[in-house]
């Protein structure tokens, strides 16, 4: 049975989150957490939190063995964008978009 965890409105762009998620897709949960712990980007901690949540959901709600869990699917979708104005010369302005994402992790027992 597949168990999922969803984190919404994380302060990381979906494009950067997908780079992190590509590294852990298909790996065992403990191996994925080790990979995330030693990644150079500080945003890997956000993804690790979601992976731990999915593993805890599987263990507590469905009585699955946490040592046999594997990340079967993970994706990052667009969330609300914060739009800000950046003043430019001659009274103009550029629009800055602060992108955010929803991250979904699906784990299953192997």
C-alpha positions as CSV (number, residue, x, y, z in Angstrom):
1,X,0.0,0.0,0.0
2,X,1.4,3.4,-1.0
3,X,1.5,6.1,1.7
4,X,2.1,9.7,0.9
5,X,3.1,12.9,2.7
6,X,2.5,16.4,1.3
7,X,4.2,19.6,2.3
8,X,2.6,22.8,0.9
9,X,4.0,26.2,0.2
10,X,7.6,25.5,0.8
11,X,10.0,28.4,0.1
12,X,11.9,26.7,-2.7
13,X,11.3,27.0,-6.4
14,X,9.9,23.8,-8.0
15,X,12.8,23.6,-10.5
16,X,15.3,23.5,-7.6
17,X,13.2,21.1,-5.7
18,X,13.0,18.7,-8.6
19,X,16.8,18.5,-8.8
20,X,16.8,17.3,-5.2
21,X,14.0,14.9,-5.7
22,X,15.6,13.3,-8.7
23,X,18.4,12.1,-6.4
24,X,16.2,10.2,-3.9
25,X,13.6,8.7,-6.3
26,X,13.6,4.9,-6.0
27,X,15.9,4.8,-3.0
28,X,15.2,3.2,0.4
29,X,14.1,5.8,3.0
30,X,17.2,5.6,5.2
31,X,19.4,5.9,2.2
32,X,17.4,8.9,0.9
33,X,17.8,10.6,4.3
34,X,21.5,10.0,4.2
35,X,21.8,11.5,0.7
36,X,19.7,14.5,1.8
37,X,21.8,15.0,5.0
38,X,25.0,15.5,3.0
39,X,23.7,17.5,0.1
40,X,25.3,21.0,-0.2
41,X,22.0,22.9,-0.6
42,X,20.3,23.9,2.6
43,X,16.9,23.3,1.1
44,X,17.5,19.5,1.3
45,X,16.4,19.8,4.9
46,X,12.9,20.7,3.7
47,X,12.7,17.6,1.5
48,X,14.1,15.4,4.3
49,X,11.3,16.6,6.6
50,X,8.7,15.4,4.1
51,X,10.5,12.0,3.7
52,X,10.5,11.5,7.4
53,X,6.8,12.5,7.6
54,X,5.9,9.9,4.9
55,X,7.9,7.2,6.7
56,X,6.2,8.1,10.0
57,X,2.7,8.0,8.3
58,X,3.5,4.5,7.0
59,X,4.8,3.2,10.3
60,X,2.1,4.7,12.6
61,X,-1.0,4.6,10.4
62,X,-0.5,1.4,8.4
63,X,2.0,-0.6,10.6
64,X,4.6,-0.9,7.9
65,X,8.2,-1.8,8.7
66,X,10.3,1.4,8.5
67,X,13.4,-0.5,7.4
68,X,11.7,-1.8,4.3
69,X,10.2,1.5,3.0
70,X,11.2,2.8,-0.4
71,X,10.5,6.2,-2.0
72,X,8.5,5.1,-5.0
73,X,7.4,8.5,-6.3
74,X,8.1,12.1,-5.5
75,X,7.3,15.3,-7.3
76,X,7.2,19.1,-6.8
77,X,4.3,21.2,-8.1
78,X,3.8,24.9,-8.4
79,X,2.3,26.8,-5.4
80,X,1.3,30.4,-4.9
81,X,3.9,32.9,-6.2
82,X,4.7,36.0,-4.3
83,X,5.0,39.0,-6.6
84,X,7.2,41.9,-5.7
85,X,8.3,45.1,-7.5
86,X,12.0,45.9,-8.1
87,X,12.5,49.6,-8.8
88,X,14.5,50.4,-12.0
89,X,15.7,53.5,-13.7
90,X,13.4,56.2,-15.1
91,X,10.4,55.3,-12.9
92,X,10.1,51.7,-14.3
93,X,9.8,48.5,-12.3
94,X,10.5,44.8,-12.8
95,X,8.3,42.2,-11.3
96,X,10.1,39.6,-9.1
97,X,8.3,36.3,-8.6
98,X,9.2,34.4,-5.4
99,X,8.3,30.9,-6.4
100,X,7.1,28.3,-3.9
101,X,6.2,24.7,-4.3
102,X,4.2,21.7,-3.0
103,X,6.3,18.6,-2.4
104,X,4.7,15.1,-2.4
105,X,6.6,12.0,-1.4
106,X,5.1,8.5,-1.8
107,X,6.6,5.5,0.0
108,X,5.8,1.8,-0.1
109,X,7.0,-1.3,1.5
110,X,9.2,-3.6,-0.6
